[in-house]
Structures are given as structure tokens and as C-alpha cells.
Amino acid sequence: MSTTYPGTLPRPQRNGYGYAVAPAATATMRDRPATRCRPMGRAAVATATLVWQFTTAQLRTFAAWWRTDLAGGSTPAVIALPNGFDDVAQPVRFLGPYQAEDLDGKWRITAAVELLSPPLLPADELAGILTLSPTIFPLPASALHYLVHTTIPSRILP
């Protein structure tokens, strides 16, 4: 069960927003042969740090939402976030308490979250884009890769 971010509060700031995807493989050190890499799972884990700027009244609303609806951050929430493609409502789980900093009348709130649906393009959709769009990508993926990495100059002079 998740709760929705209050629509009366400002959305997280876009300036400086980004997310980090955790590695999906682990390496095992061995004497012989070389290091072996193994997948840890099929799900990608992505984390982000969200930043808001609130007035005192908005901070009170956020704190009440955090305490009651999120049960102190233990319940997942749905927040509209940029994901590289567009702004979509994404389910997130807070990774700890939020931090509040007074900036002379305004409050800067930061919180680390785990994106429960990371903004990644699945491999089957990528393959579909590369094969089903002959006007944009007239070559198969391997030929496109060869074209980009071998025939286009690495530096174009003015």
C-alpha cells in the first residue's frame, strides 16, 4: 500500500536531480582464471536524492504527511519525478529520515529514496525501437553500432 505525495506541496526541484543505478553484478576474485562476474538479479535498483524548498507552512504539511501517511517513512509513496524521458509518477521508498535546513525563512528538505520502478528502458523495448523504426534506425543494431563506432570521426573540426 502506498500513498500519494500531496498535490498542494511543490514538487521536488529539478535542478541537480539525478539518480544512480546500482551494479547488477558481483565480481568474485579468483587465482585462476581471471575474476568471475555473476549477475545478482534481474531487477535494477536505483536511488535518488530529492530536494524540496518549502515555506514554514508547507514544511508543516510535509511533516504531517511524513508522520501520518508515510508512517515515518516506512510506507512507499508515489511522487512525480523526471526520469530521463518525461515527468511521471514513480513509486519510491524513503531510505531514511529527511533532513531540514533553514535558509533564512525558507526550508530546504533533502531525502534519499529508492526508486521502486527505475526509469530504465527494458531490453525488449530497445530491440523493438531499433528494429521497428526503419526511418530512424534503418540498420540493424549491430550495423548501427559498427557505423557509429568505426566510421564517424571522433572529432569533427570546425
RAKA-V778813 format. One record per helix or strand. SS is the DSSP state (h for helix, s for strand). FROM is the first residue (numbers start at 0). TO is the last residue. If there is no record, write none. Layout:
# RAKA-V778813
((SS;FROM;TO) (SS;FROM;TO))
This chain:
# RAKA-V778813
((s;2;3) (s;18;20) (s;24;27) (s;35;38) (s;45;53) (h;55;67) (s;76;81) (s;86;93) (s;98;102) (s;105;114) (h;122;131) (h;140;150))
